[in-house]
Amino acid sequence: MRAGLLIRLSLVGTMATLPGYRAAAAQQPAPPEADSPSRGVRAGDVINVWIWRERDLSGEFPVDARGRVVLPLLGEVVAAGKGAEALADELRTAYRRYLSNPSIQVTVLRRIAVQGQVARPGFYPVDATVTVANVIALAGGVGGGGDARKIQLVRGGRVIVTSLGPQTVLEQSAVQSGDEIFVPERSWLARNSSTLLWAGLSVVTAVVATNLTR
C-alpha cells in the first residue's frame, strides 16, 4: 500500500511540471472578495424623485426587499437593477397618463455608514454615482491616523472587501445600502516612521560626533 501511495504522489508531482497542467491550474478563478455587484438600484436604496411643479408627487421613496418602490399615482414600480436615467425615462412614460410632458429627475441614494478613522462617523444617504472618497469626505475625510490604502467594506459585521479603492464608484461596486465603509488605523510602524527615522539619524549623528572628538 505504501508503494502504491508513493507511485501516486510521484505521478502527481510529474503532472505538475507539465506546461498544460500548469496552464490549466493558472486558469482556475480566484475566490471573489465579495458578491458580484448588480448595477443600478438595489433593495434598501432610496429613490429621490423630483417632478417639476409637482411637489405632491416628488419625494424620497424606499426600495423594498423585492426591489420595488411605491410611487404616488403609479403604485408599485419595479426599480431593482435599473440606473437613474433608465428609471427616469420609465417614469416619464408612466406619468404621461396623468401629466402633460412631465419633467422628471431621479437620484438613487445608498444609505452607508462611515466608521473608523474619520472626522464625523455616522450614517449617510449618498448618491450612488459618487466614489468611496466622496462618501468619506462627507464624514470629514480620513483622520491623521487613518489608512486610506486599506479601506474596508463591512456587511453584517464581516469584512467582505479588504481594500476598497477610494475612486471606486458605488453603483459599480459591491457596496449596498446598510453596508459600512470602515477606515482602519495605520500600523504603529507607519504612524511612527518619521519619529523612528529622526531617532535613527540622531543616534548616527551622536556616534559620528563621538568618534570625531576622540
N, C-alpha and C positions, 0 to 999 in steps of 0.2 A: 504493500500500500504506500509505503514511504517512497519507493522508487517511482511509482506512478505519479505521486504528487510532485516530485522533483521534475519529471518529464513535462507535466502540465505547466509548471512555473517557467521552465526553460522555453516552452513554446510561446507563452505569453510575452516573455522578455524579447524573444526573437521577432515576434509580430510588431512589437512596439517600435522596433528600429526600422521597419519598412516605411517608405515615403507615403504610400497610400493610407496606411493605418494612421500615421501622424496627421495627415491632412484631414481625414475623417474626424479624428478627435478634436482638431482645431476648429472644426465647423460646428461643434456642439454649442448651442446657445448658452450664455451665462445666465444664471438665475436673475430675474429682474429685481431691482431695489424696491419697486413699488408697483401697484397695479397700473396697467396701461391706461392713461387718461383718455376720457372721451371728450371730444371738443364740444364747445358750446355750453348751454345751460345744463345744470345738474341738480339733482334733488338737494334741497336745503338752501339753494340760492334764493335771492330776492330779485324780482324783476321790477325795475323802475320804468314806468310807462308815463310819458308826457304827451298829451294830445292838446294841440293849440286851441285855446279858448274853450276847453272842456275840462274845467277843474274837477268836476264830479267824476269824470271818467279816468282822471290821472291819479297816480299814486304809486306806492310800493306794494308789491304783491308777492307773497312767499310761494316757492315751488314745493309741492308736497313730495312724499316719498315715491309716488308714482311718476314724478316728473311732470305733473300738471299744475297749472295755475288758474285760479278763478278770477275772471275779469268782469267788470260791470257790463251789462247787456249781453255779453258773449257767453258767460258761464265758463265751464271748464275748457281750457285750451292746452293741448299737448305742447310743452316747451322743451323738454329734455332733448339734448343733442343739437339744438338749433343755436346759431350765433345771433347776436343782437340785431344785425341788419336783416337776416332772413326772417326773424320773428317780427320785426317792424313791418316788413313787406306783407307778411301774412295778416297782421292786424289791420293794416290799411285796407286790404281787400275785405276783411270781415266787417270792419266798421263802416264801409261804404253803404251797407244796408240801412244804417241809421244816420250817417253824416255825409255831407257833400264835400268830396275831395279832402278827407282828413289829413292833417299834418301830424305825423307820429314819430316820436323818438323813443328808443328802447335802450336801457342800460342794464347789463347783467351785473349784479353785485354778489360778491362772495363774502361770507362772514368768517373772518380769520382772526385767530388770537395770535398776538405777537408777544413773546415772552423771552426771558433771559437777559442778556446784557444790552438792553435798550433803555432809552431815557424814560419812556412812558409805556410800560407794559399794559396790555389791555386787549379788548375785542374791537375789531374794526370792520365795518362794511366797506368793501373796496371794489372798484371797477375791475372786472375780470380781464380787461385788456392791459392792465398795468403790470409792471415787473415786481419781482420779490424785493428789489431795492426800494421801489416806490412804497411798498407796504411798510417796510422797516422805517422809511423816512417819516411816515405818518406817526410812528411810535417814537419819534425823536432821534432816530438814527442809532447806529451801533455805538455803544459806550466805549470808553477808553480801554477797558479790559476785555472787550468782545472780540471774537474771531470771525470776521466776515467771510473767511475762506471755508468755513465748516458749518454753514447754516443748515439746520436740521428741519425736516418735516416730520411732525409728530401727529399720530392719529390714534385716539383711544389709549393714550399713554405709551404707545410703542413708536419708536423711531423707524420710519419706513424709507426715508431718504437721508443719507448721512452727509451729503454735501450738495445743497441746493444753490445753484448758481444765482448770483444777485440779478443778472439780466434775464432770468427765466420769466416768461410771460405766464401769468396764472392760468389762462384758459388753454394753454398749450402744455401744461404740466399736470402732475398728479394731484395738485392742491385742490381740495374740496372745501365747501362750507363746513365749518366746525373743526377744521384742522388747526394745528398750531405751528407757527413758524418760530423756531427757537434759535436764538443766537447764543452759542456757548461761550464760556470764558476761555481766553487764551491760556496756554500752558504756563506754568510758573517760569520755565526757561525763556519762553517768548516774551513774557511780561517783564523779565529782569535781565534781558540780554544786554541792553545798553549799560546797566549797572555793573554787570559782570565784566563787560569789555573795559570799562573805565577802571574797575578794580584791578584787572589783569595788567593794564597799562601802567597803573600806579606802582604795582609790585615790580614790574620790569624796570621802570624808571628808578625806583629805590635801589634795586640791585645794581644797576649800572652806576648810579651815583656813588654807592658804597665802594664799588670796585675802583672807581676813578680816584677816590680820596685815599686809597691805601698806598 
